[in-house]
Amino acid sequence: MPNSESITTQISDSLKSLNSDFFSEGSTAAVDSGMEYYSELLIRFGINMLAIFILIRLIYYPTHKNKDFLFTFFIFNVIIFILLSTTKLKPGFAFGLLAIFSIMRYRTVTVPIKEMGYFFICLAIGMINALSIVEEGWWVMVICNIAILLLTIILDRFISLTHENVKEITYERVDLIQPDKRAELMDDLIQRTGLPIHRVEIRNINFLRDSAKIAIFYHAKNNENTQGVTGDDD
């Protein structure tokens, strides 16, 4: 049976060849490379989620108590991270998304300036955690996240600056709008409003109704310029 033995030998040699090719160093290296990529991606995602949780849940929400933006902040950050870490999109794409949000202003809801700042921070954290070079270690990326979080909490919690707020009111004592009675006008406005007014502007005078539109300016810890106080026009 020389032919059958030779055939068996050839089949055995072929199987050994296939086995050696399948478990070659190149295949093992490819598998190791893939595992290393996914492990790095999971670590990046974990650091990103920890940083965004601290930013939104522990820094933003306890002070501002605005649940409407929590979902958007988290989703915006995660989408930016996934797009930049798993695709070939460039960082300019993330800034383009932020620009679209800024222009649209959610179309029906005006996003406050501070919330837009938090949007930018969410974007920056997602970009840093997705694109940072970690060949020499993770410490640079971790330090960047910690620095951003510390700077945010310091600026938002511990640095308190006064705002100059302005309100427009309808004032009926037109006899006090004369320049030589400005001090008496301010005293009357301070007594009526209870606000620390430091200057006023006469915007409009209506002698038919004996009233005037006056802008009052005062300092306060919070920005109240979006909330106008006006008198009765009737």
ZIQUI-V657228 format. One line per field, one symbol per residue. phi: phi as a letter, one per 20 degrees, with the letter a starting at -180 (. if undefined). psi: psi as a letter, one per 30 degrees, with the letter a starting at -180 (. if undefined). burial: b if it has 16 or more other ideal C-beta (glycine too) atoms within 10 Angstrom, else e. A space follows every 10 residues. Layout:
phi=???
psi=???
burial=???
//
This chain:
phi=.fffffffff ffffffffff ffdfffffff ffffffffff fffgffffff fffffeeddf fgeeldffeg gfgfffffff ffffedcefe gfffffffff ffffllmdde efffffffgf fgfffffffe dfecfepeff ffffffffff fffffedddd dedeeccdce deeffeefgf dfffffffff ffemdffdac ceebccffdl bbecedcbeb fdedffdedc eeff
psi=heeeeeeeee eeeeeeeeee eehleeeeee eeeeeeeeee eeeeeeeeee eeeeeeefee efefhjfefe eeeeeeeeee eeeffflgkl ffeeeeeeee eeeehgefkk kleeeeeeee eeeeeeeefe fkkgeglfee eeeeeeeeee eeeeefefjj kkkjlkkklk kfiffgfkef geeeeeeeee eefgkikfll kjekkjfegh lkjkkkklkl eljgffjkjl akf.
burial=eeeeeeeeee eeeeeeeeee eeeeeeeeee eeeeeeeeee eeebbebbee bbebbbeebb eeeeeeeebe ebbbebbbeb bebbbeeeee eeebeebbee beeeeeeeee beeebeebbe bbbbbbbbbb eeeeeeeeee beebbeebbe ebbeeeeeee eeeebebbbb beeeebeeee eeeebbeebe eeeebebeeb ebeeeeeeee bbbbebebee eeeeeeeeee eeee
//
